């Protein structure tokens, strides 16, 4: 046997007591990979949750808009003194406030011939979003992901309609 051949068949030394496990470098590489994956996945997941909470406002404002139009048909105005649907025989504000919408708060201002409904994010990932709609069905986004914007649509994903 040649001197360099005996090293070719050398076995890896056994650990004491036959213990098996991972080396420190293997664990560090695994932790680094998991950290990179988490840094990509968590923001995507939060954005997914945020996009799922926004339609709550759109549905509630659509329903509220319908009620305002019904009020206008009955009383030929949208309310007086800046208050929506407050004329004689008008239902109270509480009947117009959508129920079961914990992620948004709603406000309404009116003139005799117009109104503006506003949904403001107040919980979850919806915080930092403000949407409006008026009697002409002009949908606007005034705040999106905490930044002021001025778009004539309801933004959900990007910053373009």
The 8 nearest C-alpha neighbors of each residue, nearest first, counted from 0:
[[1, 2, 4, 5, 3, 6, 7, 8],
 [0, 2, 4, 3, 5, 6, 7, 8],
 [1, 3, 4, 5, 0, 6, 7, 8],
 [2, 4, 5, 1, 6, 7, 0, 8],
 [5, 3, 7, 6, 1, 2, 0, 8],
 [4, 6, 7, 3, 8, 2, 9, 1],
 [7, 5, 9, 4, 8, 3, 2, 10],
 [6, 8, 4, 5, 9, 3, 10, 2],
 [9, 7, 6, 5, 10, 4, 11, 3],
 [8, 10, 6, 7, 11, 5, 12, 4],
 [11, 9, 12, 8, 13, 7, 6, 5],
 [10, 12, 13, 9, 14, 8, 6, 7],
 [11, 13, 10, 14, 9, 15, 17, 18],
 [14, 12, 11, 17, 15, 18, 16, 10],
 [13, 15, 17, 18, 16, 12, 19, 11],
 [14, 16, 17, 18, 13, 19, 12, 20],
 [15, 17, 18, 14, 13, 19, 12, 20],
 [16, 18, 14, 15, 13, 19, 20, 12],
 [19, 17, 16, 14, 15, 20, 13, 21],
 [18, 20, 17, 14, 21, 13, 16, 15],
 [21, 19, 18, 22, 14, 23, 25, 17],
 [20, 22, 25, 23, 26, 19, 24, 27],
 [21, 23, 25, 24, 26, 20, 27, 19],
 [22, 24, 26, 25, 27, 21, 28, 20],
 [23, 25, 27, 26, 22, 28, 21, 29],
 [26, 24, 28, 22, 23, 27, 21, 29],
 [25, 27, 29, 23, 24, 28, 30, 22],
 [28, 26, 24, 30, 29, 25, 31, 23],
 [29, 27, 31, 25, 26, 30, 24, 32],
 [30, 28, 26, 32, 31, 27, 33, 25],
 [29, 31, 33, 27, 32, 28, 34, 26],
 [32, 30, 34, 28, 29, 33, 27, 35],
 [31, 33, 35, 29, 34, 30, 28, 36],
 [34, 32, 30, 36, 35, 31, 37, 29],
 [35, 33, 31, 37, 32, 36, 30, 38],
 [34, 36, 38, 32, 33, 37, 31, 39],
 [35, 37, 33, 39, 34, 38, 40, 32],
 [36, 38, 40, 34, 39, 35, 41, 33],
 [39, 37, 35, 36, 40, 41, 34, 42],
 [38, 40, 36, 37, 41, 42, 35, 43],
 [39, 41, 37, 43, 42, 38, 36, 44],
 [40, 42, 44, 43, 37, 39, 38, 45],
 [43, 41, 45, 44, 40, 46, 39, 38],
 [44, 42, 46, 40, 41, 45, 47, 39],
 [43, 45, 47, 41, 46, 42, 40, 48],
 [46, 44, 48, 42, 47, 43, 49, 41],
 [47, 45, 49, 43, 44, 48, 50, 42],
 [46, 48, 44, 50, 45, 49, 43, 51],
 [47, 49, 51, 45, 46, 50, 44, 52],
 [50, 48, 124, 46, 52, 51, 47, 125],
 [49, 51, 47, 48, 53, 52, 155, 46],
 [52, 50, 48, 49, 53, 47, 54, 55],
 [51, 53, 49, 50, 54, 55, 125, 48],
 [52, 54, 55, 50, 56, 51, 125, 49],
 [55, 53, 57, 56, 52, 58, 51, 50],
 [54, 56, 53, 58, 57, 52, 59, 100],
 [57, 55, 59, 54, 58, 53, 60, 118],
 [58, 56, 54, 60, 59, 55, 61, 53],
 [57, 59, 61, 55, 60, 56, 54, 62],
 [58, 60, 62, 56, 61, 57, 97, 63],
 [59, 61, 63, 57, 62, 58, 64, 56],
 [60, 62, 64, 58, 59, 63, 57, 65],
 [61, 63, 59, 65, 60, 64, 58, 66],
 [64, 62, 60, 66, 65, 61, 59, 67],
 [65, 63, 67, 61, 62, 66, 60, 68],
 [64, 66, 68, 62, 63, 67, 69, 61],
 [67, 65, 69, 63, 68, 64, 70, 62],
 [68, 66, 70, 64, 69, 65, 71, 63],
 [67, 69, 71, 65, 70, 66, 72, 64],
 [70, 68, 66, 72, 71, 67, 65, 73],
 [71, 69, 67, 73, 68, 72, 74, 66],
 [70, 72, 75, 76, 68, 74, 77, 73],
 [73, 71, 69, 70, 75, 74, 68, 76],
 [72, 74, 70, 71, 75, 69, 76, 68],
 [75, 73, 71, 76, 72, 70, 77, 86],
 [76, 74, 71, 72, 73, 77, 70, 111],
 [77, 75, 111, 71, 74, 78, 112, 70],
 [78, 76, 111, 71, 84, 83, 109, 112],
 [79, 77, 84, 83, 85, 82, 76, 111],
 [78, 80, 81, 82, 111, 110, 85, 86],
 [79, 81, 82, 78, 110, 109, 83, 111],
 [80, 82, 109, 108, 79, 110, 83, 78],
 [83, 81, 108, 80, 109, 78, 79, 85],
 [82, 84, 78, 109, 85, 108, 77, 107],
 [83, 85, 78, 77, 86, 89, 82, 70],
 [84, 86, 78, 89, 83, 82, 79, 87],
 [87, 85, 89, 78, 84, 88, 79, 74],
 [86, 88, 89, 85, 74, 90, 84, 78],
 [87, 89, 86, 90, 85, 91, 74, 84],
 [90, 88, 86, 87, 85, 84, 91, 70],
 [91, 89, 94, 88, 92, 84, 85, 95],
 [90, 92, 93, 94, 89, 85, 95, 84],
 [91, 93, 95, 94, 96, 90, 84, 85],
 [94, 92, 96, 95, 91, 90, 97, 98],
 [95, 93, 92, 96, 91, 90, 97, 98],
 [94, 96, 93, 92, 97, 63, 66, 91],
 [95, 97, 93, 94, 98, 92, 105, 63],
 [98, 96, 59, 95, 100, 99, 63, 94],
 [97, 99, 100, 96, 101, 59, 95, 94],
 [98, 100, 101, 97, 102, 55, 59, 96],
 [101, 99, 98, 102, 103, 97, 55, 56],
 [100, 102, 103, 99, 122, 121, 104, 98],
 [101, 103, 122, 121, 100, 120, 125, 123],
 [104, 102, 120, 121, 119, 101, 118, 100],
 [103, 105, 119, 118, 121, 120, 106, 102],
 [106, 104, 118, 117, 119, 103, 107, 96],
 [105, 107, 117, 116, 118, 108, 104, 115],
 [106, 108, 116, 115, 83, 117, 109, 114],
 [109, 107, 81, 82, 115, 114, 83, 116],
 [110, 108, 114, 81, 83, 82, 113, 78],
 [109, 111, 113, 112, 81, 114, 79, 78],
 [110, 112, 76, 77, 78, 113, 79, 109],
 [113, 111, 110, 76, 77, 114, 109, 75],
 [114, 112, 110, 134, 109, 111, 77, 133],
 [115, 113, 109, 133, 108, 134, 110, 116],
 [114, 116, 133, 108, 107, 132, 109, 117],
 [117, 115, 107, 132, 131, 106, 133, 114],
 [116, 118, 131, 106, 105, 130, 107, 119],
 [119, 117, 105, 130, 129, 104, 103, 56],
 [118, 120, 129, 104, 103, 128, 121, 105],
 [121, 119, 126, 103, 125, 128, 102, 127],
 [120, 122, 103, 126, 102, 119, 104, 125],
 [123, 121, 102, 126, 125, 120, 124, 103],
 [122, 124, 125, 102, 126, 121, 49, 52],
 [123, 125, 49, 126, 122, 48, 52, 45],
 [126, 124, 120, 123, 122, 128, 49, 102],
 [127, 125, 120, 121, 124, 122, 128, 123],
 [126, 128, 145, 144, 120, 143, 125, 142],
 [127, 129, 143, 142, 120, 126, 144, 125],
 [130, 128, 119, 142, 141, 118, 140, 120],
 [131, 129, 140, 118, 117, 139, 141, 153],
 [132, 130, 117, 139, 116, 138, 118, 140],
 [131, 133, 138, 116, 137, 115, 136, 139],
 [132, 134, 115, 136, 135, 114, 137, 116],
 [133, 135, 136, 113, 114, 115, 132, 137],
 [134, 136, 133, 137, 132, 113, 138, 114],
 [137, 135, 133, 134, 132, 138, 64, 61],
 [138, 136, 132, 135, 133, 139, 151, 134],
 [137, 139, 132, 152, 151, 131, 136, 153],
 [140, 138, 151, 152, 131, 150, 153, 130],
 [139, 141, 130, 153, 150, 142, 149, 129],
 [140, 142, 148, 149, 129, 147, 130, 139],
 [143, 141, 147, 129, 128, 146, 148, 140],
 [142, 144, 128, 145, 146, 127, 147, 148],
 [145, 143, 127, 146, 128, 142, 126, 125],
 [144, 146, 127, 143, 142, 128, 147, 126],
 [147, 145, 143, 142, 144, 148, 127, 128],
 [148, 146, 142, 141, 143, 145, 149, 144],
 [149, 147, 141, 142, 150, 146, 143, 140],
 [148, 150, 141, 140, 151, 147, 139, 142],
 [149, 151, 140, 152, 139, 148, 141, 160],
 [152, 150, 139, 138, 140, 149, 137, 153],
 [153, 151, 139, 138, 150, 160, 154, 140],
 [152, 154, 140, 139, 138, 155, 130, 151],
 [155, 153, 152, 156, 140, 160, 158, 157],
 [156, 154, 50, 153, 157, 53, 158, 143],
 [157, 155, 154, 158, 50, 159, 46, 160],
 [156, 158, 159, 155, 154, 160, 143, 144],
 [157, 159, 154, 160, 156, 143, 155, 150],
 [160, 158, 157, 154, 150, 156, 152, 155],
 [159, 152, 154, 158, 150, 153, 151, 157]]
